[in-house]
């Protein structure tokens, strides 16, 4: 195997020296990364590294770093979300909103045994739909999730989960503006409760529910309850506005997923659940930080 690998490296070196051959740096860097992983340790790997250093005039790690897109490590809103995570393309924003609402809606139509076990309350529904909306929705994704979509929206092109500088730690859990050191300091995590989602991962839009767009969130704080923070997802706006949510466990009993018309919610028999400006329990309409400054 070593002999074959050495032969391939030698042939690649000869080809790279041919006049007129041009390989784009990002493509070449990607091939190099793959080759180094496959070679593992040993003389073949060392020989490839030596050859690439001679070819590029600097260690391949430096060249590969130069080939990566520059990330915007700023946090122009000081909300803890790095600008490289914000979806700046309107098409990406629309795709995220559509996937997020479709995934949440689908859970309400499932038989209870088919709902992902991780969805046990309102916050877990948000986390699940948010994370899955940011993934690549290929055949494997549909098989794994069991989700059925008549007309899949377009894909988010800017980035996809979990291929981000923060990896799988998707939710901001510490206060303060973003600092590059936050990537490895525990400022982000896979889990965040409803209070953390509203305070660290979303921003206030309005107390007028008519300002909500599909994919926006309604937050409540019900004083005196063991779990006071509650959230709902707006899946449709306008005259036929709807929301979906998980009621969460109650007195030891599991909660249930619901999909209701906003008009029903506005006339809820318990006033503390009505999304009205005069209701002190209603915190208002919120929007995910990754959409901030783009709409």
Backbone as CSV, one residue per row, in Angstrom:
resi,resn,N_x,N_y,N_z,CA_x,CA_y,CA_z,C_x,C_y,C_z
1,UNK,0.826,-1.213,0.000,0.000,0.000,0.000,0.857,1.258,0.000
2,UNK,1.992,1.243,0.785,2.880,2.385,0.812,3.467,2.652,-0.563
3,UNK,3.822,1.561,-1.266,4.423,1.711,-2.583,3.440,2.326,-3.565
4,UNK,2.184,1.869,-3.494,1.156,2.419,-4.382,0.923,3.888,-4.095
5,UNK,0.863,4.221,-2.802,0.634,5.615,-2.424,1.784,6.495,-2.890
6,UNK,3.016,6.012,-2.694,4.171,6.776,-3.143,4.146,6.993,-4.641
7,UNK,3.707,5.953,-5.350,3.622,6.063,-6.811,2.613,7.124,-7.217
8,UNK,1.465,7.164,-6.522,0.428,8.153,-6.822,0.918,9.561,-6.532
9,UNK,1.631,9.734,-5.419,2.152,11.054,-5.074,3.159,11.508,-6.120
10,UNK,4.022,10.576,-6.554,4.997,10.913,-7.569,4.339,11.326,-8.870
11,UNK,3.287,10.604,-9.255,2.562,10.955,-10.478,1.895,12.309,-10.348
12,UNK,1.311,12.593,-9.151,0.668,13.890,-8.936,1.683,15.012,-9.037
13,UNK,2.881,14.768,-8.472,3.927,15.785,-8.530,4.319,16.072,-9.965
14,UNK,4.436,15.009,-10.759,4.800,15.200,-12.164,3.724,15.972,-12.907
15,UNK,2.487,15.655,-12.640,1.385,16.353,-13.309,1.336,17.822,-12.927
16,UNK,1.594,18.109,-11.631,1.534,19.490,-11.174,2.624,20.344,-11.817
17,UNK,3.710,19.699,-12.265,4.802,20.452,-12.871,4.589,20.680,-14.366
18,UNK,3.543,20.080,-14.943,3.304,20.250,-16.376,2.940,21.693,-16.676
19,UNK,3.476,22.254,-17.744,3.155,23.639,-18.102,1.668,23.797,-18.380
20,UNK,1.137,24.910,-17.931,-0.253,25.247,-18.252,-1.274,24.666,-17.318
21,UNK,-0.851,23.800,-16.381,-1.817,23.216,-15.458,-2.195,24.232,-14.397
22,UNK,-3.479,24.457,-14.207,-3.945,25.404,-13.204,-5.030,24.739,-12.362
23,UNK,-4.796,24.688,-11.069,-5.796,24.128,-10.149,-6.162,25.206,-9.164
24,UNK,-7.440,25.493,-9.013,-7.884,26.505,-8.062,-7.457,26.138,-6.653
25,UNK,-7.002,27.121,-5.887,-6.499,26.866,-4.536,-7.530,26.211,-3.632
26,UNK,-8.792,26.672,-3.601,-9.762,26.000,-2.725,-9.956,24.541,-3.083
27,UNK,-9.981,24.229,-4.406,-10.157,22.836,-4.834,-8.948,22.014,-4.423
28,UNK,-7.757,22.543,-4.693,-6.532,21.830,-4.348,-6.432,21.611,-2.845
29,UNK,-6.785,22.640,-2.055,-6.729,22.507,-0.597,-7.669,21.421,-0.112
30,UNK,-8.848,21.344,-0.732,-9.816,20.315,-0.357,-9.266,18.926,-0.653
31,UNK,-8.616,18.770,-1.818,-8.016,17.486,-2.167,-6.896,17.116,-1.199
32,UNK,-6.122,18.118,-0.808,-5.017,17.878,0.119,-5.539,17.403,1.467
33,UNK,-6.565,18.070,1.972,-7.144,17.671,3.265,-7.579,16.215,3.216
34,UNK,-8.277,15.827,2.124,-8.737,14.447,1.964,-7.559,13.485,1.927
35,UNK,-6.521,13.853,1.170,-5.352,12.985,1.047,-4.659,12.784,2.383
36,UNK,-4.494,13.862,3.149,-3.804,13.761,4.436,-4.573,12.881,5.406
37,UNK,-5.908,12.993,5.376,-6.727,12.144,6.247,-6.573,10.683,5.880
38,UNK,-6.589,10.395,4.559,-6.498,9.012,4.101,-5.120,8.406,4.360
39,UNK,-4.088,9.226,4.254,-2.731,8.711,4.433,-2.414,8.405,5.881
40,UNK,-3.015,9.192,6.808,-2.704,8.986,8.212,-1.253,9.331,8.497
41,UNK,-0.636,8.606,9.397,0.773,8.847,9.703,1.641,7.984,8.793
42,UNK,2.931,8.318,8.722,3.849,7.498,7.942,4.637,8.290,6.928
43,UNK,5.510,7.564,6.208,6.422,8.210,5.269,5.682,8.839,4.092
44,UNK,4.602,8.210,3.652,3.859,8.752,2.509,3.280,10.118,2.850
45,UNK,2.767,10.238,4.052,2.208,11.526,4.477,3.312,12.584,4.549
46,UNK,4.447,12.205,5.143,5.548,13.166,5.253,6.034,13.604,3.880
47,UNK,6.075,12.655,2.939,6.537,12.981,1.594,5.570,13.951,0.908
48,UNK,4.266,13.723,1.122,3.282,14.624,0.530,3.418,16.020,1.125
49,UNK,3.588,16.111,2.451,3.743,17.415,3.088,4.981,18.147,2.574
50,UNK,6.093,17.402,2.412,7.324,18.024,1.902,7.129,18.541,0.484
51,UNK,6.466,17.738,-0.329,6.243,18.135,-1.717,5.365,19.384,-1.813
52,UNK,4.312,19.423,-1.003,3.402,20.559,-1.054,4.069,21.830,-0.551
53,UNK,4.955,21.688,0.441,5.683,22.861,0.931,6.579,23.436,-0.164
54,UNK,7.233,22.548,-0.929,8.065,23.009,-2.041,7.210,23.634,-3.139
55,UNK,6.054,23.018,-3.402,5.185,23.499,-4.482,4.616,24.869,-4.175
56,UNK,4.168,25.082,-2.907,3.484,26.327,-2.539,4.392,27.373,-1.908
57,UNK,5.581,26.934,-1.478,6.494,27.888,-0.847,6.180,28.146,0.605
58,UNK,5.219,27.436,1.159,4.883,27.562,2.571,4.190,26.277,3.007
59,UNK,4.129,26.007,4.316,3.474,24.780,4.776,2.034,24.707,4.288
60,UNK,1.557,23.508,3.907,0.198,23.382,3.372,-0.888,23.847,4.325
61,UNK,-0.632,23.761,5.666,-1.646,24.226,6.606,-1.929,25.712,6.407
62,UNK,-0.871,26.484,6.130,-1.053,27.918,5.915,-1.818,28.188,4.627
63,UNK,-1.485,27.416,3.587,-2.166,27.611,2.302,-3.631,27.235,2.414
64,UNK,-3.917,26.147,3.129,-5.306,25.727,3.283,-6.090,26.759,4.091
65,UNK,-5.445,27.357,5.093,-6.120,28.395,5.883,-6.451,29.592,5.007
66,UNK,-5.531,29.925,4.072,-5.784,31.058,3.189,-6.933,30.772,2.240
67,UNK,-7.152,29.486,1.930,-8.190,29.141,0.960,-9.587,29.185,1.554
68,UNK,-9.677,29.177,2.901,-10.993,29.199,3.531,-11.627,30.577,3.420
69,UNK,-12.962,30.638,3.253,-13.622,31.949,3.197,-13.396,32.712,4.493
70,UNK,-13.235,34.009,4.388,-13.058,34.822,5.579,-14.377,34.897,6.354
71,UNK,-14.291,34.721,7.655,-15.477,34.793,8.491,-15.574,36.172,9.114
72,UNK,-16.792,36.646,9.249,-17.031,37.915,9.919,-17.238,37.630,11.396
73,UNK,-16.203,37.875,12.185,-16.234,37.557,13.605,-16.853,38.679,14.431
74,UNK,-17.405,39.678,13.774,-18.044,40.771,14.496,-19.404,40.339,15.035
75,UNK,-19.942,41.155,15.884,-21.296,40.980,16.429,-21.898,42.377,16.456
76,UNK,-22.385,42.820,15.310,-22.754,44.231,15.170,-23.945,44.637,16.014
77,UNK,-24.685,43.685,16.537,-25.823,44.014,17.398,-25.516,43.765,18.878
78,UNK,-24.355,43.186,19.157,-24.004,42.918,20.545,-24.942,41.945,21.227
79,UNK,-25.574,41.062,20.442,-26.547,40.129,21.017,-25.962,38.744,21.294
80,UNK,-24.647,38.587,21.076,-24.017,37.301,21.345,-23.924,36.388,20.150
81,UNK,-24.566,36.753,19.050,-24.539,35.940,17.834,-23.498,36.500,16.866
82,UNK,-22.517,35.700,16.452,-21.516,36.203,15.507,-22.148,36.471,14.142
83,UNK,-21.656,37.482,13.448,-22.245,37.853,12.165,-22.086,36.756,11.123
84,UNK,-21.098,35.860,11.293,-20.953,34.807,10.289,-22.090,33.792,10.353
85,UNK,-22.888,33.811,11.429,-24.041,32.913,11.515,-25.317,33.548,10.977
86,UNK,-25.328,34.847,10.786,-26.548,35.517,10.319,-26.768,35.207,8.833
87,UNK,-28.014,34.953,8.484,-28.353,34.651,7.099,-28.611,35.961,6.367
88,UNK,-27.661,36.379,5.549,-27.745,37.681,4.891,-28.477,37.642,3.558
89,UNK,-28.605,36.459,2.972,-29.260,36.315,1.676,-30.775,36.155,1.884
90,UNK,-31.589,37.005,1.242,-33.046,36.872,1.390,-33.557,35.476,1.039
91,UNK,-32.924,34.830,0.066,-33.349,33.475,-0.297,-33.066,32.497,0.842
92,UNK,-31.942,32.677,1.526,-31.622,31.826,2.676,-32.585,32.078,3.826
93,UNK,-32.926,33.333,4.038,-33.877,33.682,5.092,-35.222,33.006,4.845
94,UNK,-35.677,33.089,3.590,-36.964,32.487,3.230,-36.910,30.969,3.384
95,UNK,-35.792,30.372,2.973,-35.649,28.921,3.092,-35.673,28.493,4.556
96,UNK,-34.963,29.236,5.405,-34.959,28.899,6.827,-36.368,28.985,7.411
97,UNK,-37.051,30.076,7.139,-38.403,30.252,7.681,-39.316,29.107,7.237
98,UNK,-39.225,28.739,5.956,-40.119,27.705,5.436,-39.802,26.342,6.050
99,UNK,-38.518,25.989,6.111,-38.165,24.711,6.714,-38.546,24.668,8.194
100,UNK,-38.255,25.745,8.902,-38.536,25.800,10.335,-40.027,25.588,10.614
101,UNK,-40.882,26.259,9.857,-42.321,26.127,10.083,-42.849,24.771,9.601
102,UNK,-42.336,24.289,8.462,-42.785,22.983,7.959,-42.449,21.863,8.949
103,UNK,-41.238,21.918,9.483,-40.805,20.867,10.416,-41.631,20.910,11.693
104,UNK,-41.895,22.104,12.198,-42.699,22.228,13.414,-44.139,21.776,13.162
105,UNK,-44.699,22.205,12.050,-46.070,21.817,11.713,-46.210,20.307,11.590
106,UNK,-45.227,19.680,10.958,-45.312,18.243,10.714,-45.429,17.462,12.015
107,UNK,-44.776,17.945,13.053,-44.837,17.227,14.338,-46.257,17.197,14.902
108,UNK,-47.022,18.248,14.649,-48.393,18.288,15.185,-49.320,17.322,14.459
109,UNK,-48.925,16.884,13.261,-49.771,15.973,12.487,-49.396,14.513,12.717
110,UNK,-48.344,14.272,13.445,-47.882,12.907,13.671,-48.630,12.234,14.822
111,UNK,-48.668,10.904,14.725,-49.138,10.138,15.882,-48.097,10.296,16.985
112,UNK,-48.522,10.323,18.221,-47.613,10.602,19.336,-46.369,9.709,19.347
113,UNK,-46.492,8.384,19.065,-45.282,7.540,19.085,-44.266,7.917,18.002
114,UNK,-44.703,8.648,16.983,-43.807,9.000,15.878,-43.080,10.324,16.100
115,UNK,-43.510,11.085,17.099,-42.849,12.356,17.394,-41.471,12.067,17.977
116,UNK,-40.414,12.767,17.527,-39.081,12.540,18.091,-39.100,12.603,19.614
117,UNK,-38.484,11.647,20.289,-38.519,11.595,21.760,-37.991,12.855,22.430
118,UNK,-37.108,13.583,21.755,-36.540,14.783,22.376,-37.555,15.909,22.530
119,UNK,-38.669,15.851,21.787,-39.664,16.914,21.882,-40.600,16.602,23.042
120,UNK,-40.376,17.308,24.141,-41.177,17.073,25.344,-41.818,18.348,25.880
121,UNK,-41.435,19.499,25.335,-42.009,20.761,25.790,-41.831,21.807,24.690
122,UNK,-42.221,23.047,24.976,-42.192,24.078,23.946,-40.773,24.402,23.490
123,UNK,-39.813,24.426,24.419,-38.437,24.767,24.060,-37.797,23.683,23.208
124,UNK,-38.075,22.429,23.519,-37.482,21.341,22.739,-38.044,21.313,21.322
125,UNK,-39.294,21.717,21.137,-39.851,21.828,19.788,-39.099,22.895,19.001
126,UNK,-38.815,24.028,19.638,-38.050,25.090,18.981,-36.656,24.608,18.611
127,UNK,-35.985,23.977,19.554,-34.615,23.515,19.290,-34.585,22.518,18.138
128,UNK,-35.516,21.586,18.148,-35.548,20.552,17.111,-35.798,21.167,15.732
129,UNK,-36.831,21.983,15.630,-37.178,22.569,14.326,-36.073,23.498,13.830
130,UNK,-35.461,24.237,14.731,-34.379,25.165,14.379,-33.177,24.402,13.836
131,UNK,-32.764,23.387,14.568,-31.589,22.610,14.170,-31.817,21.890,12.842
132,UNK,-32.990,21.242,12.715,-33.261,20.481,11.499,-33.455,21.392,10.286
133,UNK,-33.945,22.603,10.515,-34.118,23.550,9.407,-32.780,23.952,8.819
134,UNK,-31.729,23.936,9.631,-30.410,24.395,9.205,-29.548,23.275,8.627
135,UNK,-30.077,22.080,8.551,-29.337,20.954,7.984,-29.521,20.898,6.462
136,UNK,-28.770,20.009,5.818,-28.973,19.707,4.410,-30.075,18.665,4.321
137,UNK,-31.065,18.924,3.499,-32.238,18.056,3.453,-32.158,17.116,2.247
138,UNK,-31.277,16.121,2.400,-31.105,15.139,1.339,-31.947,13.898,1.642
139,UNK,-31.780,12.886,0.831,-32.589,11.674,1.005,-32.371,11.044,2.367
140,UNK,-31.121,11.082,2.832,-30.815,10.511,4.143,-31.542,11.265,5.244
141,UNK,-31.624,12.591,5.120,-32.316,13.393,6.139,-33.791,13.014,6.210
142,UNK,-34.437,12.874,5.062,-35.860,12.512,5.047,-36.080,11.125,5.635
143,UNK,-35.169,10.200,5.350,-35.304,8.845,5.894,-35.123,8.858,7.404
144,UNK,-34.163,9.638,7.874,-33.874,9.681,9.315,-34.994,10.347,10.106
145,UNK,-35.505,11.454,9.609,-36.521,12.211,10.350,-37.930,11.692,10.120
146,UNK,-38.148,11.010,9.002,-39.497,10.565,8.679,-40.422,11.689,8.256
147,UNK,-39.863,12.855,8.007,-40.663,14.021,7.624,-41.033,13.942,6.147
148,UNK,-42.250,14.284,5.842,-42.728,14.291,4.455,-43.125,15.712,4.083
149,UNK,-42.585,16.180,2.969,-42.847,17.543,2.496,-43.254,17.466,1.036
150,UNK,-44.435,17.989,0.709,-44.936,17.916,-0.665,-44.035,18.683,-1.629
151,UNK,-43.658,19.894,-1.238,-42.801,20.737,-2.091,-41.682,21.303,-1.229
152,UNK,-40.540,20.605,-1.153,-39.443,21.078,-0.296,-38.972,22.468,-0.700
153,UNK,-38.735,23.335,0.271,-38.182,24.658,-0.032,-36.740,24.519,-0.518
154,UNK,-36.178,25.612,-1.003,-34.779,25.591,-1.390,-33.888,25.437,-0.180
155,UNK,-32.637,25.095,-0.416,-31.678,24.904,0.662,-31.021,26.225,1.064
156,UNK,-30.637,26.312,2.319,-29.849,27.446,2.796,-28.440,27.280,2.240
157,UNK,-27.936,28.287,1.563,-26.637,28.169,0.897,-25.484,28.718,1.728
158,UNK,-25.768,29.650,2.646,-24.685,30.325,3.360,-23.904,29.378,4.272
159,UNK,-24.602,28.529,4.988,-23.974,27.518,5.821,-25.020,26.496,6.218
160,UNK,-24.555,25.378,6.716,-25.487,24.346,7.164,-24.976,23.724,8.459
161,UNK,-25.902,23.251,9.247,-25.582,22.590,10.517,-25.188,21.138,10.236
162,UNK,-24.156,20.595,10.851,-23.322,21.164,11.918,-21.999,21.752,11.414
163,UNK,-21.925,22.076,10.131,-20.660,22.529,9.541,-20.487,24.034,9.739
164,UNK,-20.234,24.420,10.969,-20.041,25.824,11.310,-18.834,25.920,12.241
165,UNK,-18.256,27.122,12.397,-17.140,27.268,13.332,-17.504,26.919,14.775
166,UNK,-18.798,26.934,15.103,-19.199,26.554,16.462,-19.694,25.107,16.507
167,UNK,-19.610,24.407,15.383,-19.950,22.988,15.353,-21.387,22.714,15.747
168,UNK,-21.563,21.744,16.640,-22.912,21.340,17.052,-23.475,22.196,18.177
169,UNK,-22.637,23.060,18.754,-23.079,23.909,19.870,-23.805,25.120,19.287
170,UNK,-25.076,24.940,18.991,-25.803,25.885,18.152,-26.402,27.079,18.889
171,UNK,-26.677,26.938,20.189,-27.426,27.962,20.909,-26.554,28.751,21.892
172,UNK,-26.704,30.045,21.859,-25.988,30.916,22.790,-26.574,30.733,24.187
173,UNK,-25.712,30.497,25.181,-26.214,30.256,26.538,-25.622,31.229,27.559
174,UNK,-24.685,32.074,27.153,-24.095,33.046,28.075,-24.423,34.467,27.633
175,UNK,-24.550,35.379,28.585,-24.839,36.777,28.224,-23.613,37.451,27.615
176,UNK,-23.852,38.603,27.009,-22.748,39.389,26.476,-22.607,39.283,24.978
177,UNK,-21.866,40.226,24.407,-21.602,40.234,22.974,-20.648,39.097,22.623
178,UNK,-20.650,38.722,21.357,-19.801,37.629,20.906,-18.336,38.030,20.898
179,UNK,-17.521,37.091,21.338,-16.073,37.225,21.283,-15.538,35.943,20.656
180,UNK,-14.545,36.015,19.759,-14.034,34.790,19.127,-13.686,33.691,20.121
181,UNK,-13.279,34.066,21.317,-12.951,33.049,22.327,-14.178,32.255,22.752
182,UNK,-15.380,32.781,22.494,-16.612,32.094,22.883,-16.777,30.751,22.185
183,UNK,-16.131,30.590,21.049,-16.271,29.356,20.274,-15.861,28.144,21.098
184,UNK,-14.859,28.309,21.961,-14.358,27.176,22.743,-14.523,27.352,24.254
185,UNK,-15.310,28.333,24.673,-15.397,28.624,26.106,-16.693,28.157,26.759
186,UNK,-17.565,27.492,25.994,-18.834,27.053,26.562,-19.940,28.086,26.462
187,UNK,-19.715,29.137,25.676,-20.745,30.162,25.496,-21.886,29.661,24.613
188,UNK,-21.638,28.573,23.871,-22.655,27.961,23.028,-22.850,26.517,23.454
189,UNK,-24.090,26.024,23.295,-24.395,24.658,23.703,-25.473,24.075,22.802
190,UNK,-25.664,22.769,22.894,-26.725,22.112,22.123,-28.084,22.290,22.789
191,UNK,-28.058,22.534,24.106,-29.316,22.678,24.850,-29.494,24.118,25.307
192,UNK,-30.740,24.581,25.216,-31.105,25.884,25.765,-32.583,25.836,26.111
193,UNK,-32.932,26.276,27.326,-34.344,26.280,27.707,-35.045,27.493,27.090
194,UNK,-36.349,27.602,27.317,-37.127,28.674,26.688,-36.620,30.053,27.086
195,UNK,-36.259,30.221,28.347,-35.758,31.512,28.818,-34.460,31.887,28.090
196,UNK,-33.570,30.921,27.921,-32.307,31.181,27.234,-32.529,31.438,25.746
197,UNK,-33.483,30.748,25.164,-33.762,30.959,23.738,-34.241,32.386,23.481
198,UNK,-35.122,32.885,24.337,-35.650,34.229,24.121,-34.626,35.302,24.478
199,UNK,-33.829,35.063,25.504,-32.898,36.086,25.977,-31.569,36.104,25.234
200,UNK,-31.126,34.954,24.712,-29.792,34.872,24.115,-29.796,34.578,22.621
201,UNK,-30.919,34.084,22.075,-30.926,33.626,20.688,-31.980,34.281,19.809
202,UNK,-32.776,35.157,20.382,-33.816,35.846,19.627,-33.887,37.295,20.100
203,UNK,-34.551,38.135,19.324,-34.668,39.543,19.699,-36.111,40.005,19.577
204,UNK,-36.440,41.004,20.361,-37.808,41.515,20.418,-38.178,42.244,19.140
205,UNK,-39.392,41.978,18.638,-39.903,42.637,17.429,-41.032,43.596,17.774
206,UNK,-42.044,43.075,18.476,-43.222,43.902,18.768,-44.116,43.185,19.771
207,UNK,-44.956,43.956,20.431,-46.015,43.356,21.256,-47.313,43.242,20.469
208,UNK,-47.283,43.686,19.233,-48.430,43.561,18.332,-48.242,42.292,17.511
209,UNK,-49.064,41.293,17.757,-48.904,39.995,17.111,-49.070,40.087,15.597
210,UNK,-49.664,41.165,15.100,-49.823,41.318,13.654,-48.494,41.558,12.956
211,UNK,-47.455,41.876,13.723,-46.123,42.090,13.152,-45.370,40.782,12.939
212,UNK,-45.929,39.677,13.401,-45.242,38.390,13.310,-45.244,37.848,11.890
213,UNK,-44.115,37.273,11.503,-43.952,36.591,10.225,-43.831,35.094,10.484
214,UNK,-44.111,34.263,9.480,-43.916,32.821,9.673,-42.477,32.524,10.114
215,UNK,-42.338,31.741,11.154,-41.024,31.450,11.705,-40.692,32.292,12.916
216,UNK,-41.492,33.327,13.183,-41.294,34.124,14.391,-41.864,33.398,15.599
217,UNK,-41.569,33.928,16.770,-41.920,33.254,18.013,-42.754,34.147,18.916
218,UNK,-43.684,33.539,19.636,-44.438,34.235,20.674,-43.945,33.691,22.016
219,UNK,-43.579,34.595,22.914,-43.095,34.163,24.225,-44.007,34.679,25.333
220,UNK,-44.141,33.839,26.365,-44.949,34.157,27.549,-44.131,33.868,28.799
221,UNK,-44.512,34.581,29.849,-43.997,34.235,31.173,-45.186,34.149,32.118
222,UNK,-45.476,32.933,32.519,-46.633,32.681,33.373,-46.168,32.591,34.824
223,UNK,-46.327,33.672,35.538,-45.864,33.757,36.921,-46.546,32.712,37.797
224,UNK,-45.764,32.139,38.702,-46.333,31.176,39.643,-46.280,29.747,39.161
225,UNK,-45.893,29.493,37.921,-45.802,28.126,37.420,-44.383,27.596,37.627
226,UNK,-44.268,26.266,37.726,-42.946,25.659,37.921,-42.061,25.874,36.699
227,UNK,-42.680,25.925,35.520,-41.949,26.235,34.281,-42.610,27.474,33.680
228,UNK,-42.187,28.655,34.083,-42.917,29.874,33.712,-42.733,30.335,32.275
229,UNK,-41.660,29.918,31.606,-41.384,30.421,30.264,-41.998,29.510,29.215
230,UNK,-42.742,30.103,28.296,-43.427,29.326,27.266,-43.256,30.005,25.902
231,UNK,-43.280,29.182,24.865,-43.085,29.713,23.513,-44.020,29.039,22.516
232,UNK,-44.307,29.760,21.448,-45.107,29.259,20.340,-44.451,29.691,19.037
233,UNK,-44.685,28.923,17.988,-44.116,29.222,16.672,-45.227,29.692,15.743
234,UNK,-45.040,30.853,15.149,-45.991,31.345,14.146,-45.689,30.627,12.835
235,UNK,-46.644,29.859,12.332,-46.409,29.115,11.088,-47.138,29.729,9.906
236,UNK,-48.047,30.633,10.194,-48.782,31.317,9.120,-49.262,32.649,9.658
237,UNK,-49.208,33.693,8.827,-49.684,35.003,9.276,-50.832,35.456,8.388
238,UNK,-51.297,36.683,8.601,-52.435,37.186,7.827,-53.757,36.743,8.409
239,UNK,-54.771,36.676,7.543,-56.123,36.327,7.995,-56.231,34.899,8.525
240,UNK,-55.358,34.012,8.030,-55.403,32.613,8.454,-54.235,32.276,9.372
241,UNK,-53.807,33.240,10.162,-52.627,33.053,11.014,-52.811,31.853,11.951
242,UNK,-51.728,31.077,12.092,-51.737,29.901,12.965,-50.447,29.835,13.768
243,UNK,-50.514,29.151,14.890,-49.337,28.886,15.700,-49.309,27.413,16.064
244,UNK,-48.107,26.896,16.325,-47.972,25.538,16.849,-47.136,25.616,18.117
245,UNK,-47.373,24.703,19.039,-46.621,24.687,20.288,-46.811,23.360,20.997
246,UNK,-45.969,23.121,21.974,-46.089,21.952,22.836,-46.487,22.461,24.212
247,UNK,-47.513,21.869,24.775,-48.025,22.342,26.065,-47.070,22.029,27.210
248,UNK,-46.169,21.052,26.996,-45.249,20.672,28.067,-45.933,19.808,29.109
249,UNK,-45.152,19.110,29.937,-45.749,18.233,30.961,-46.523,19.020,32.003
250,UNK,-47.561,18.388,32.512,-48.403,19.046,33.501,-48.801,18.025,34.569
251,UNK,-48.353,18.288,35.802,-48.663,17.413,36.934,-48.292,15.956,36.632
252,UNK,-47.122,15.772,36.058,-46.636,14.421,35.789,-47.119,13.827,34.488
253,UNK,-48.036,14.507,33.824,-48.554,14.002,32.563,-47.810,14.652,31.397
254,UNK,-47.500,13.870,30.330,-46.792,14.454,29.189,-47.649,15.497,28.491
255,UNK,-46.996,16.448,27.877,-47.714,17.488,27.146,-48.167,16.993,25.788
256,UNK,-48.752,17.892,25.035,-49.195,17.530,23.688,-48.906,18.669,22.712
257,UNK,-48.699,18.289,21.473,-48.454,19.266,20.416,-49.780,19.783,19.893
258,UNK,-49.856,21.086,19.702,-51.106,21.686,19.227,-50.838,22.652,18.077
259,UNK,-51.821,22.751,17.225,-51.802,23.718,16.123,-53.140,24.445,16.158
260,UNK,-53.109,25.742,16.402,-54.359,26.480,16.582,-54.333,27.779,15.778
261,UNK,-55.510,28.245,15.448,-55.632,29.530,14.775,-55.292,30.647,15.759
262,UNK,-54.646,31.665,15.264,-54.303,32.794,16.135,-55.566,33.452,16.675
263,UNK,-56.620,33.456,15.878,-57.886,34.045,16.330,-58.424,33.314,17.560
264,UNK,-58.228,31.992,17.625,-58.645,31.226,18.805,-57.817,31.612,20.017
265,UNK,-56.524,31.800,19.771,-55.636,32.173,20.865,-55.994,33.551,21.422
266,UNK,-56.371,34.456,20.548,-56.749,35.807,20.985,-58.012,35.785,21.839
267,UNK,-58.828,34.731,21.665,-60.046,34.582,22.464,-59.908,33.464,23.499
268,UNK,-58.696,33.143,23.863,-58.453,32.033,24.791,-59.252,32.264,26.078
269,UNK,-59.866,31.198,26.614,-60.662,31.367,27.841,-59.852,31.832,29.048
270,UNK,-58.526,31.580,29.002,-57.666,32.064,30.081,-56.919,33.295,29.566
271,UNK,-57.246,34.472,30.048,-56.683,35.723,29.525,-55.158,35.773,29.485
272,UNK,-54.498,35.061,30.384,-53.034,35.126,30.429,-52.370,34.502,29.194
273,UNK,-53.154,33.785,28.384,-52.599,33.185,27.170,-52.936,33.991,25.913
274,UNK,-53.635,35.065,26.073,-53.973,35.873,24.902,-52.784,36.748,24.503
275,UNK,-52.343,36.679,23.234,-51.195,37.484,22.785,-51.595,38.931,22.497
276,UNK,-51.904,39.649,23.558,-52.351,41.040,23.445,-51.396,41.963,24.192
277,UNK,-51.200,43.193,23.700,-50.285,44.137,24.368,-50.635,44.384,25.831
278,UNK,-51.921,44.303,26.175,-52.340,44.561,27.540,-52.165,43.391,28.482
279,UNK,-51.727,42.242,27.965,-51.531,41.059,28.795,-50.097,41.046,29.327
280,UNK,-49.900,41.243,30.615,-48.537,41.298,31.168,-47.779,39.979,31.048
281,UNK,-48.504,38.887,30.835,-47.855,37.584,30.682,-47.310,37.369,29.277
282,UNK,-47.790,38.162,28.331,-47.335,38.043,26.949,-46.118,38.945,26.743
283,UNK,-44.966,38.332,26.442,-43.733,39.100,26.284,-43.613,39.738,24.906
284,UNK,-44.317,39.173,23.920,-44.300,39.763,22.591,-43.833,38.812,21.511
285,UNK,-43.647,39.397,20.316,-43.165,38.668,19.142,-41.639,38.768,19.118
286,UNK,-40.983,37.637,18.912,-39.522,37.596,18.838,-39.082,36.949,17.528
287,UNK,-37.865,37.261,17.115,-37.309,36.746,15.860,-35.903,36.215,16.132
288,UNK,-35.531,35.144,15.473,-34.219,34.539,15.671,-33.098,35.517,15.327
289,UNK,-32.037,35.514,16.105,-30.902,36.407,15.882,-30.262,36.216,14.512
290,UNK,-30.304,35.016,13.964,-29.648,34.782,12.668,-30.348,35.536,11.539
291,UNK,-31.561,36.046,11.807,-32.287,36.850,10.811,-32.168,38.335,11.085
292,UNK,-31.467,38.707,12.124,-31.433,40.097,12.547,-30.644,40.991,11.588
293,UNK,-31.230,42.161,11.302,-30.562,43.129,10.435,-30.733,42.867,8.969
294,UNK,-31.530,41.860,8.643,-31.715,41.498,7.240,-33.152,41.671,6.769
295,UNK,-34.059,42.002,7.695,-35.472,42.128,7.321,-36.056,43.394,7.920
